[in-house]
Amino acid sequence: MSSPPYLAISRFNPEKAHRNWTSFCRDGILPEGVRPEIAASWVRCQEAGLNPYMESLPAPRPAARVDQVSRSLNEYSRMGVPLLEILGRVLQDSGMVVYFADRDLMIIKKHGDSRVLEQLAAMGVGPGSVLSEAVLGTNAGALSTGQKAWVMGAEHYLKRLHGYATAAVPILDTKGQFFASMILVTTVERFSFLSIGLLEYFVRAAEAVFELEEKSKERLILSEFLSLAVEQYSHAVLSLNRNGQVIQVNHQTQALLGLNPEGVAGSPIDQVLPGLPFVRDCLEKGETIMSQEVRGLVTPRGREDFTITCQPTRKGDAVIGAMVILQEAKSVHKLVNRMTSSHARLTFDDLVGENPGLRETKKVALAAAGGNSNILLLGESGTGKEIFAQAIHNASPRAGQPFISINCAALPRELIGSELFGYSDGAFTGASKGGSPGKFELANGGTIFLDEIGEMPLDMQAVLLRVLEEKRVARLGSRYALPIDVRILSATNKDLRAAVTAQRFRLDLYYRLNVIRLELAPLRERKDDIPLLVQHFLKKHSRALNKQVTGTTDEVMALLLRYEWPGNVRELGNVVERGVTLTTTSQIEVAHLPCELIQASHAGPCTEGMALEQYELELIQQLLRTHNGNKSLVAKQLGISRTTLYRKLGLL
């Protein structure tokens, strides 16, 4: 069973997609993990001889041809254009555009963000362009003639389209036959499963309108379309006239706000929802207000937090009303968590090793996971502190709730407060209108992992301590505190007690965080796990690079076991990845290891790119001089037999 669109899109990895595309287009290798419909399309494009690196796209068909096709689509001419214009107004300044294409996938009309339309026009995409696979390679339009489709970034066969995401939904006529397509284009960063939902909603509305048109009732068309638009929307929707009076509301308004749809009709919005911001600017200035959060809005159900959008309705240049959309802030936060990296993927099974110390640490961590106490993870860089944090979250009762990780050392000092605690409207110069939630709000109900906690400034430590004590968080610049339920996992490679002594870290915060302490051993103290870790990384990177690398030579393993691993497990993973990348056989050899590792292990000569035979000979000669010609000691240090040593010296 395929994953729901929001899961597939949230898990989309642009870098991995680009590697997959490069592997296929450059090396002819089709990696695992490419969506089946994308893989099949790539193969068809390659077999057709389509150049994925083409600089200029095929020229659009003449305008006269576009006009001819448009006139032939009578249903579209009467209804498709108004629907597309409505969607175009919704998408203005959104970074999204929408095209209407006929059954041959030729673009007939365009609407949406003017800047994006200009960018695409400069590439040669616009009215008259054909979006078929044979012309434009893999894209959502080409995949949507039978069902809705989406293509992101490097899933597009043409490199010129890698900066974009496309979504398409087929339009069926009253007989259920493919009639046309609506195609949405935006950047990868702006794309979400809501984009597909918005597009599909308008297509379904269009199909409903086509069916109603057969009855030749234009007034009924508008009424039914508005009803469909309002009642099928999952949020509270209020339609206003130019004076700010409520004309129509949907049933979600009653569910979310406690308003009686019949009782509020004709009432001024200021009386229905006192203190609702933005609406006057929307009506009087024609400003579109997108997804602004309002804290403590007064409703018949009490004070609640909402995310509000206000879209003006125009007739020509005049604003004749507005549509106000309210969504519960907590549902928006849950959506943000799903659509970002705010989830934990790793479990205790991902902690590879049988070292007794590691097993004991895992045992304590698993026991601690079942509680709600704060945990402090101590260990050098690369020892797996974030893996432990994710594993603890996934083994806890909070599994399935948000897991948000933030590196305190990676953020500029002036941004730590706003990232962790959010900020209110006007909190500082350049603050987004409506403010922004912080990581603690987004992690509500789940876990927040504060990596490199020792780098947090003292003033922010005081704020964090207050949050931990009061279990409430107030955005910067706001006096309104939101109750939160968040478990804190923190990590550092610093000596926090020394930092406390030096007055760089608060003692009271240290005790708050250090309820349960887990110390992760460096790799040099558990070298018995190196063979297991090597096999783990060999499988991982062989699968990613579509290779069959199954082991290392004895010399390589001897070097790996002798090396002190200052970068710990992370460094070992990088060394194995390098070896898998460079080898042309089923084994990693000495020549595939980085020079710093060889030199640190033997102090022997090493130059990047040196031939294996030359390196081995020089290394053996160096060791013979060190051990005064004692071949037994040299063979023992290299981890090889005397017979192998004699063979390498040319004595056999």
N, C-alpha and C positions, 0 to 999 in steps of 0.2 A: 504494500500500500504506500503510495507516495505521500510525502509530507504536505501539510497544508501550506498554501502560498506564503503566509506570514512567517512560518518556520524556515522554509526554503530560502526566502529573501533575507531573513535576519541572519542566516548562517552563511550568506554569500561572502566569499573572501576574494577581493579584487586581485590581490597578489597571486593567489593560487590559480585563479581563472586565467591570469596572464601567462603563468607558467604552463598551464595546460594548453593554451592556444599556441604558445611558442613551440612547445613540444610537438604539437600536431603539424603546424604550418612549416616549421623549419626542419624538424627531424622525421616527420611522418609517423610519429607515435601518438596513439590515441590513449591518454591516461585514463585510469579508473577515476570515477567520481564525477565525470562530465555528465550532465543530465542527458538521458537517452535521446530526447528530441533535438538537443543541441548537437550531440555527436553525429546523429544521422544527417542533420543538415550540413555539418562540416564536410562529411564524406561526400555528399552530393555536390557541394560547391567545388571540392577538390577534383572530383571526377569530371566536372564540367569545365575544368581549366580556369576557374575564376581566380584572379590574382588578389590575394588578401592584402597586398601592400600597395594597391593602386592609389595613385596620388589624387587623380581627379575622377569624380563620379560621372556616370553617363549623363549626357545632357537631357533635361526634361523635354517632354513632347510639346509641340507648339501650343500657344495659348488658344488658338482657334480650335484645336482638337479638344482641349479641356472644356471650352465653352460648349462645344457640340455634345460631349458626353453629359455635361451638367444639364443641358436642356432636355436630354433624352430621359433623364431621371425625374419624371414628373413628381413622384411622391417625395423625393428628396427636395426638389425645388420648392414644394409647398411647406414641407415640415422639417426636413433635415437641416436646412440653413438656420431657421430660428433656434432649433435645439442646439446646434453647434455654436451659435452665437452666445447662447446662455452659458454653455460650458466655457466658452472663450472668456467671457466676463469673469466667471468664477476663477479662472486660471491666470488672469492678468496679474503681473508682478509676482507670480508664484514660482517662476523658473520652469514652468511646464508649458508645452504646446500640444494641441490636438489637431490631427488631420482627418479629413473624411476622404476615403478612397473607394473607388468603384470595385466591381467584382474582379477586375484585372489588376487590382492594387495600384491603380494610377491615382495620385493625389488630386482631388477636385477642389477642396477648400482647406483653409488653414485658419486657426485662431489660437489665442493664448498669449503668453509672455512675448512682447515684441522683440526683446533683446535676443531671446533664444531663437525666435523665428529668423532674425537677421543672421545669426551665427549659422544656422542650418542652411539658409539661402546662399550664404557665401560658399558653403560646401557643395551646393548644387542640389539641395533637397527642398522641394516646394511644389506648388501646383504644376502638374505635368510629370513629376518624377514617378517612376515605377518602382514599387517596393518589393517586387518579386525576388525570389531567391536567385534566379538566374542573372538578375541585374545588380542587386544590392547585397547579395549573400545572406547569411543568417540574420534575420531580424524578426521582431514580433509580428509584423504585418504578414510576412511570408509564412509564418507558422500558424496563423489564426483563421485560415479559411474554414476550418472545421470546429475550432474551439478557441477559447481565449488563450492568450500566450503572453509571456514576458521574457525578455532577453536583457541581460545586464552586462555592461562593460565589455570585457574581453571574450564574452560568449558570442559577440558579433563576429562574423567571419572577417569583415573588413576592418583593418586596423584603424581607419579614419573614424569609425564609430565607437571606439573603445571608451571614449569619455562619456558616453550616453547610456541611458537605459530606455528601452522601448517596451510598451505594452499595447496589446491590440485585442479587441473583442469583435467578433463577426456580428453583422446585423442580418437577421433573417427576415424575409418577406412574410406576408400573411399565409403563404403555403409552406413555410418552414425551409425555404431554399436560401442559400447564401446570396445575399444581395449587395452588401458593401461592408466596409470595416471602419471602425473608429480606432485611431492609432495615437497613443500618447507618447511624447518624447520629453525626457528631462535628463538631468545629470544623475550619475549613479548615487551621489550623496543625497539627493532629494527624493529618490525613489523609495516607495514603500508599498506594502500590500494594499494600503488605503488608496494608492494611485489606481490600482487595478479595480478596486471596489467602486471608486468614483466613476471610472470609465464604464464599467459594466452597468452601473446604475443608469447612466444616461442612455446607454444602448437599449436597455430594457424599456426605458421610458420611450425611446424612439420607436421601438417595436409596438408598444402599446398605442402610440399615436398613429402608426401606420394602420393598425387594425381599426381604430376608431374612424379614420379618414374614410374608410369604405362606406360608412354611414352618412358621410357628408355633413357632419355636425361640428363646425369649427368651434363653437362656444363650448360644446361638450369636450372637445379635444383639450382645450386649455384647462378646463375644470378638472378633467381626469388626470392630466399631466401634473398639475399642481398638487392634486391629492396624492398621487404616486410619489412625487418628490418629497412631500412633507411626511406622510404617514409611514413610508418605508425607511425614513431616516432614523438612525438609532439614537439620535440625540434630541434634546428639546429644541423645537424650532418655532419661532414667533415671526409672523409676517406683519410689518408695520406700513401704514400709509405715510404720506409726506409730513403729516403733523405729529407723527410718533404714536398714533393710536393703533392698538392691536386689531388686525383684521382677521387673522386666522392663526390657530396653533395646532400642533399635532398631539396625539395621545401621550407621547413621551413627556410632554410638558407637565402633564398631570402626575406621571410616575416619578419624574425627577424633581419637580419643583413644588408639587402639591397644589397646582393651580387647576381650577375647573375650566376646561376649554370654552364652555358656553358662557361662563360667568365673566370672563375677562374680555370678550369681544367688544370692541368700541372703547375700551378703557385706555388712557394714556400709559405708555410703558413706564413712566416715572412713578405711577401709582401701583402698577402691577409688580414691578421689581424696583423698589426705591433704591436710589444710589447707584443704579447700573451705569457704569461709565461708558464712554466711547460713542454712545448712540447719537447724541447731538452732533458730534463731529461727522459721524457717518451720514446723517440726514442733511445737515446744513452745508457741509463742505464736500460731501461725496467721497470721503475717505474710506478705504477698505481697511478694516481692522481684522488682522489674522491671528487667531490662537493666542489671545492675551489672557493671562491668568488673573482672576479676581478672587481675593481672599475675603471670607466672611460676608458674602453677598446675602442680604436679607430676603428670605423667602417665607412662604407660609409654614414651611417645615423647620424654620430656624436659620441660623447663619451657616452657610456652607461655602466650599471652595469650588469654583468653576473655571473652565477655560472657555473664553467667549470669542466668537467671530461675528462681525457685523459687515454684511455685504450690501452696498447700496443698489437699488433697482433704478434703472434709468430708462427714459424715453427720449431718444436723441441725446441732447446734452443736459437735460433736466433730470434731477433726482426726484422720483415720484414715490419713493418708499425705501424699505430696507428689509432684509431678512436677518434675524438674530438667531444664532445657533449657540446653545450652551451644552457643554459636556462636563461631566464630573471630573475634577482635577485628578482624583485618585485613579480613574480609569486611564487618563492620559499618561500618568506616570507609569502605570503597568505596561502600557503600549510602548513607551520609551524604553523600558527595561527589556522588552522582548526584541525591539528593533535595534538595540545597541549591543555591546559586548557584555552587558550586565547580567551574565548568567555563568554558572560554574559548569564546566564540562568534565573535569577530572575527578577521579575517585581514588580510594586507597589502592585499587588494583593498578593504578598508573605509577605507584611508588615501587619501583623495581629493586629487589635486593633481598637477601636472606641473612645479612649480617645481624648478629644478635642485638647490637645496639639499635639498629634501624627497626627491627621487629618490636623491641620494647617501646620505642618512641611511637610507632604506629598503634600499638596496643593502648597506650595512654591517650593518644589523640582520638582514637575511636571511642573510648569511654567518655572523654570530655565532649565529644560531638553531641551526645545525647542530652547534655544540659544546656544552660543558657549563659554560662560564665564567660567573661572575656578571656582571650587566650593570647599570650605573647610568644611569638616564634623567634628564636634566636639562632643565628647561623651565618656562615660566610656567604658571600654572593655565589649563586649557582648551586646551592645545596638543596633547593626544592621547596623553599618556604611558601611560594604561591601554590604549588601543587598540594601541599599539606592544607593550606587554607581552603582551597576548593573542595578537597576531599572531606574536610571537617564539615563544611556547609552541606555537601550532598549526603552526608551520613546523619545529618541533624534533622529535627522536626521542621526546620525551615527550608528543606530541600524543595525546589519548585518555586520558591519565592526569589526575589532579586538577590544577586550576589554582585556587589560593585567593588571593584578594585581601583585604588588610586595610589600612585607613587608620590609620596610627599617630597621626594628629592627632585622629581622631574618637573614640578610646577614652580614658576617664578613666585617669589615671596608674596608679591602683591595679588596673586590669583588664588592662593590656597584658600583664603576665607570664602571667596565667592564660589569656588568649586565645591567645597565641602558643605557650606551652609546656605548657598544661594544668595540672591539679593533682590530687593524690592525695586519697584519703579522709581527711578530718580535717585538711587542710592549713591551713584557716582557718575562722573562725566563719561558718557558713552554707554551707560547701562541700557539694555534693551527695554523698549517700552513694555510695561506690564511685568517686568522683572523676570527672574528665572529660578527654578528650583535647584537646590544643591544636591549633592550625592546622598546626604542623609535622608532627605525627603524621598528621593527615588529608591532608596534601599529600604524604605519602611516595610516592616514585616519580614525582612530578610537579614542579610549579613553584609557588613562593609569591611573591606580588608584594607588597612592602612599600612602600605609597605614603606620601608625607610622612615618609620615614625620618628626616629631620632633626629631627622632633618626638619621637623616641624618648628616654626618660629615660636618663641615663648608666648607672644600675645595670642596666637591661635591655640596654643596648648591650654590657655585659660578658658577660651571659648569651648574647646572640646571637653574640658573637665566639667563645665557647667551643663553641657548637653548630657553627659553621662550621669550626672547627679540628678538632674531634673527630668530627664527623659522627654525633653521638649527642645525644639530647635526653632530659632527665630532667624529669618533672613537678615543679611546685612542691610541696615537702614530701615528695618521694620520693628515695631513693638509687639507684633502679633506672633505668638509662639504656637507652633503646631506640635501636638503630641506625637511621639514616634516610638516605635518598637524595633530597635535595631541591635543586633549582636555585633560586638567589635572584635575582630581579629587583627592583630598588629604584628609587624615584623621589623627586625633591624639586624644589621651586621655590626652595629656599634655596641660598646659597653655602656648601657644606659646608667648603671650605677656611677660610673666615672663621670658621665655627663651630668648627673644630679649633683655630684660633688663639685663639679666645675660650674654649677648654676646655669647649665645650658638646657636642663630638662627638669620639669617640676616633679618633686618627690611625690606629691599627692596624686598626680596623674600616673606616675610610674606604678604606684600601688593599685590604682584603678584598673590599669591595663594588665598587670602581672598577677591576675588571679590564678591562672594556670599557665605554667611556663614549660615550653617544649624547646629543647636544645637539639639542633640538627647537626650531626657529626659531619665534618668535611670528608671528602672522598679519600684522602690519604689515610684516614683512620678506619676505613672500611674497604680496603683494596680487594678483599675477597669477593666483593660484589662486582668488580670490574668485568669479568667474563660474562656475567648475566646482563649487565648494562650494555656491553658491546653487542651481544646478540639482539637485545631489544632495539638498539639504534640501527643495527644492520637491517632488520626487518622493516623498520619505519622508513628509513631513507631509500632502501631498495624499492619499496612499494611506491614511494613518491617519485622516484626517478625511473621507474619501470625497468629495473635491473634485477639480476639474480646474483647478488653478492652475499655469500653464505658464511664467510669466515675471514680470518686473518692468518698470516704465516706465524710460525712459532716465534720468529724474531720480533715481529710486531707486538705480539702479546707480551713478550718479555719486556719490551720497552714501555708498554702501557702500564705494566705492573710496577715498573721501577720508577716511573715519573711521579712527581709529588702533587700534581693537579691543583695549582693555585686557583684555577677557575672552576674546580669541582665538577659536578655531573654535567653542568652546562657546557664546560670546555670539552669534556669527553664526547658529548653528543656532537659538537662541532667538528672534532677530529674525525669521528667516524663518518659524518656527512661528507667531509672533504675526501676521505678515502674512497667512499662509495662513488663519489662523483668522478674521481680521477682514474680509478682502476678500469681496465678493459677485460679483466678476468673475473673469476668468482671469488677472489681473495684480495684483501688489502695487504700491500707489501710495504716494506720500509720506505721505499721511494715515494710513497703516497702520504707519508707523515710530514707535518710541518717541521722546519729546521729547528725551531726553538725547543720543541719537544725532544728531538734527537740530541741536540747539544746539551740540554739540561740533564739528560739521562746519562750521557757518556763523555761529554766535553770533547767529542770528536768533530772533525771537519764536516761541514754540510753547506751546500749551496743549493738554493731553490732551482729545480730543473736538472740537477746533477744525475747522471746515469746511475742506475742501481748498482751495476757491477763496479763502477769506479768508486762510488761511495763506500760499498762494503769493503773493498780492498783497502782503501785508505783508513777506514775505521779499524779494521783488523790489524793493520800495521801499527797504528797508533797504540792500540791495546797491547800488542806484542812488546812495544818499547816500554810501555808502562809496567808490564809484568815480567820484564827481562827475558822475553822469549818463551815464557811458560804457556804452552798452547792449551794445556788443560784448564788453567785459570781463565784464559781468553774465551774458550768455548763455554765455560760455565757462566761467565759474565754475559755472554751474548745469548745464553739460553739455547745453544745448539750442541750437537754431538761433535766429538773430535773428528769423526769421519767427514761430517759436513764442513768443518773448518778446513780440513786438508783439501777437500774438493774445491772450496772457494779460493784457496791459495794456489791451486793448480798443481798440487802434489800428488793427486790421484788421477 
